[in-house]
């Protein structure tokens, strides 16, 4: 019922240009109530932010995986360069950065990033920070 009339209104009027009013006036609002119940309710629960976050997250996760592989190959500077493009504030990224900085000899930056990761609850970073502390104590004793 009123399918074509509804489609004509949707095609020819914008949301701010009277679409809702036209639909409400069509057949005493019966088609509008149907649309609202069966279509608009589902759209209200959707989130554009979530969709964009997932796309961004996919790109970031690919970079994190690439950086992790580079660390395993002892290519720490390349891993850091890969991580530079990541804008997300993630504990795993801080941990990777901490490991990379430490391994290229910038222990101060390494410790900073490891501690940031620990503060976010990353257990791997806590383990890495303990190992770094042990190595530093051994160096001090020599």
N, C-alpha and C positions, 0 to 999 in steps of 0.2 A: 504494500500500500504506500502510495506517495513516493516511491523510490526515485522515479525520474525527477519529480519536483524537488526533492531533497538534494539530489545530485546537482541540479541546475543552480540551486541557491548556493551550495558549497562551492561550485565552480565559479560563480559570478560575483560573490560577495566575500570580503575578507572578514576575519574575526572582529576587527575593530570597525568594519564598514557596514555593519547591520546584519551580518549572517545570522547571529543568534536570534535577533528579533524576528527576522523573516521566518525562521524555522519555528519559533514559538507561535506565530500567527497562522501557520499552515495547519489546517484541520484541528484547530483548538489546541495545538501543541503536542498532539499525540505522536507524530513522527519524532519530534524533538525529545520527548521523554524516552522513547525507544532508543534513540541514538545515545542519549545520556546514560541510560542503564546498561546498554550492551557494548558501547564503544568508549565513551569518555571516561567511565570509571576505571577501565584498564589503562588508559593513557595517563591518568592522574598518578597511578602507582609507578609509572616508568620514570626513569631519571636520566636526563641528558648528561648530567655530571658523571653519573656512573659509567655511561657508555664512553665518554671521553677519557675518564680515568682508566678504564680497561685498555683502551688503545694506547695511552701513554705508558701504562704499566707493562704492556706487551713489549714495547720498544725498549723500555728500561730493563726489563728482565733479560732480553736478548743481549743487551750490553753487559749486564752483570754476568751472564753465563760466559760471554766472550772474555771478559776480564778474568774470571775464575780460571778459564783454560790457560790464559796467558801467565797467570801466577803459577800454575802447575808446571809450566814450561820455563819458569824462572825469568820471565820477561816482564819485570815489575814496572819499568818506565812505560812500556806499551800498555800495560793494564791500567796504570794511572791515567794515561791519555784517553783510554776508552771510558773510564769512569767519569771523566770531566764533563761528558755530555749529559750525565744523569742529574736531573733537577730534584728528584724525589729524595726526601730525608728518610733514609732507611738504615737500620742498624747494620744490615749485612753489607751495605756499601761502605759505611764507616769502617767496619772490620777489614774489608778488602783494602781500603785505602791505608789503614793503619799497618797492615802487613807489608804492603808495597813500600811505603815510606821507610819502614824499619829496614827492609831488605836492601834498599838503595843507600842506606846509611843516614837517613834523616830521622834519627830516633825520636827527637822531640816532636816532630809532626806525627810520626807513627804512634807515639804514646797518646797524643791528643785525640787522634781518630779512634784508637782502640778504647780509650776511656769514654768517648761519646757513645760508642757502640755498647759498651758495658752499661752505661747509664740508661740505655734504651732496653736493657734486658737481654742482650745477646751473650749467650754462654760461650760460644766459640771465641768471642772477643775477650771474655774474662780469662779463658784458658791461654790465649795468645799473650795477654798482658802479664799473666803470671810467668809465662816462659820468658818474656822480655825482662821482667824483673830479676828472674834467676840468672839470666845471662849477664845482666848489668852488675849483679852482686859478684859473680865470678870474675868479671873484669876488674872490679874494685879490689878484690883480694889479691890479685896478681901483682 
